[in-house]
Amino acid sequence: MPSYMLQVAYTSEMIKAAIANPKDRTQHISKVIENLGGTMHGIWFCLGDYDVVTVYDMPDNEAATALSLAITGGGAVKALKTTPLLSVAEAFSAMYKAHDCGYKPMKIDK
């Protein structure tokens, strides 16, 4: 099953609400992912451009997109980024395929 990383940046209103009434939404988010046929590996708060990172597996891109749409449509986020993840084995397989595919760069005249 494909793996994904979801990065979420909350709106200032959401951050204000979370500070006023903190709630652990781990179980809720995990259940939403399960409802879409997936499995959540973890959720982390972070510093930087995004406030939360979640890593999960989904059966396909359609299910991963449904999660992104549902979260974005909820109005609590100002930015969301979904990144497909490859295992080390998948990355090496891609490297071997790239090596053997026959691509040659275009020559650049100087």
C-alpha positions in Angstrom: 0.0 0.0 0.0 1.4 3.4 -0.9 2.7 5.7 1.9 2.1 9.4 2.2 3.2 12.4 4.3 0.6 15.0 5.0 1.8 18.4 6.2 -0.8 20.9 7.6 -0.5 24.6 8.5 -3.4 25.7 10.6 -5.2 29.0 10.3 -4.6 31.6 13.1 -8.2 31.0 14.2 -7.5 27.2 14.6 -4.4 27.9 16.6 -6.3 30.3 18.9 -9.0 27.6 19.4 -6.4 24.9 20.1 -4.7 27.1 22.7 -8.0 27.9 24.4 -9.1 24.3 24.4 -6.4 21.7 23.6 -7.6 18.4 22.2 -5.7 15.3 21.1 -7.1 14.5 17.7 -4.9 11.6 17.0 -7.6 9.0 17.4 -10.0 11.0 15.2 -7.5 11.4 12.4 -6.5 7.8 12.6 -10.2 6.7 12.3 -10.7 9.0 9.3 -7.7 7.4 7.6 -9.0 3.9 8.4 -12.5 4.9 7.0 -10.6 5.6 3.7 -8.9 2.2 3.8 -5.6 3.4 5.2 -3.4 3.0 8.3 -1.8 5.9 10.2 1.8 5.5 11.3 2.0 8.6 13.4 1.3 12.3 13.8 3.8 14.9 15.0 3.6 18.6 15.7 6.5 20.5 14.2 8.2 23.9 13.8 8.5 25.7 10.6 6.1 26.3 7.7 3.8 23.5 8.8 2.3 22.8 12.2 1.5 19.0 11.9 2.9 16.1 9.9 1.2 12.8 9.5 2.6 9.7 7.9 0.1 7.1 6.7 -0.6 4.4 4.1 -3.6 4.6 1.7 -4.8 2.1 -0.8 -4.4 4.6 -3.7 -4.0 8.2 -4.7 -7.8 8.6 -4.8 -8.1 7.8 -1.1 -5.1 10.1 -0.3 -6.7 12.9 -2.2 -10.0 12.4 -0.4 -8.3 12.8 2.9 -6.6 16.0 1.7 -9.9 17.4 0.4 -11.8 16.6 3.6 -9.2 18.3 5.7 -8.9 21.3 3.5 -12.7 21.6 3.2 -13.0 21.8 7.0 -11.6 25.3 7.0 -9.1 24.9 9.8 -6.0 24.8 7.6 -4.3 27.6 5.5 -2.0 25.2 3.7 -1.8 21.4 3.1 0.7 19.4 1.3 0.5 15.7 0.5 3.7 13.9 -0.5 3.9 10.3 -1.8 6.6 8.4 -0.1 8.8 5.6 -1.5 10.4 2.9 0.5 14.2 2.4 0.1 13.4 -0.7 -2.0 11.1 1.3 -4.3 13.6 4.1 -4.7 16.4 1.6 -5.7 14.0 -0.1 -8.1 13.3 3.3 -9.7 17.1 4.0 -9.9 17.6 0.6 -11.7 14.8 1.4 -14.1 16.2 4.9 -14.8 19.6 3.4 -15.5 18.2 0.9 -18.0 15.5 3.0 -19.7 17.7 4.3 -22.5 17.4 8.0 -21.8 20.2 10.2 -23.2 20.3 13.9 -22.5 20.0 16.3 -25.3 23.4 17.7 -26.4 23.8 21.4 -25.8 25.9 23.3 -28.3 28.2 25.8 -26.9 
